[in-house]
């Protein structure tokens, strides 16, 4: 992990600490606030562990790419979807219509 990534992580944790501090001053030690403070402490510990002894990089990890993938607006072959289930839409195993 690069120094830049560690610095960005530390900065983000600092911003989160400020936000949680503002919430704590507004809501006191309400249960959700206390959990957020505990989570923040854990994040801080994990970041320190990562900085102190980073794990080895994953071999063959893909590099970040910012390539744009073009998705055409033209209609696709809808016969490929005939008989497919419409999970989450409230009806299953019905014929699809065009």
C-alpha positions in Angstrom: 0.0 0.0 0.0 1.4 3.3 -1.0 2.0 6.2 1.3 -0.6 8.2 -0.6 -3.3 5.6 0.1 -2.4 5.4 3.8 -2.5 9.2 4.0 -5.9 9.3 2.3 -7.2 6.6 4.7 -5.9 8.6 7.7 -7.5 11.8 6.4 -10.8 10.1 5.8 -10.8 8.6 9.3 -10.1 12.1 10.6 -13.1 13.5 8.7 -15.3 10.7 10.0 -14.0 11.4 13.5 -15.1 15.1 13.1 -18.6 14.1 11.9 -19.1 11.6 14.7 -17.9 14.2 17.2 -20.5 16.6 15.9 -23.2 14.0 16.1 -22.1 13.1 19.6 -22.3 16.7 20.8 -25.8 16.9 19.4 -27.2 13.5 20.5 -24.9 12.6 23.4 -24.0 9.0 24.1 -27.0 7.6 22.4 -26.6 3.9 21.5 -26.1 4.4 17.8 -23.5 7.1 18.5 -21.6 4.8 20.9 -21.6 2.1 18.2 -20.3 4.6 15.6 -17.5 5.6 18.1 -16.6 1.9 18.6 -16.6 1.3 14.8 -14.4 4.4 14.3 -11.9 3.1 17.0 -11.8 -0.2 15.2 -11.1 1.5 11.9 -8.3 3.4 13.4 -6.8 0.3 14.9 -7.1 -1.6 11.6 -5.5 1.3 9.7 -2.6 1.3 12.1 -2.2 -2.5 11.7 -2.2 -2.1 7.9 0.3 0.7 8.0 2.6 -1.2 10.4 2.6 -4.5 8.6 0.9 -4.5 5.2 -0.1 -7.9 3.8 1.7 -9.0 0.6 0.0 -7.7 -2.6 -2.2 -10.2 -4.5 -0.4 -11.7 -7.4 -2.0 -11.0 -10.7 -4.3 -8.4 -9.3 -5.8 -6.4 -12.1 -4.6 -2.8 -12.4 -7.1 0.0 -12.2 -8.3 0.9 -15.6 -10.3 3.9 -16.6 -11.4 2.5 -19.9 -14.8 3.5 -21.1 -17.0 0.6 -22.1 -19.4 1.5 -24.9 -22.9 0.0 -24.4 -25.0 0.5 -27.6 -28.6 1.9 -27.4 -29.8 -0.5 -30.0 -32.3 -3.2 -29.1 -30.9 -6.5 -28.1 -32.2 -9.9 -29.2 -35.1 -10.3 -26.8 -35.5 -14.0 -27.7 -32.5 -14.6 -25.5 -34.7 -13.7 -22.5 -37.7 -15.8 -23.4 -38.6 -18.1 -20.5 -36.4 -16.2 -18.0 -37.8 -15.5 -14.6 -38.5 -12.0 -13.5 -37.3 -12.3 -10.0 -38.2 -9.4 -7.7 -40.9 -8.2 -10.0 -43.7 -10.2 -8.4 -44.3 -12.7 -11.2 -42.3 -15.7 -12.2 -42.2 -18.1 -15.1 -44.5 -16.2 -17.4 -43.9 -15.6 -21.0 -42.2 -12.4 -21.8 -43.9 -10.0 -24.1 -42.3 -7.7 -26.6 
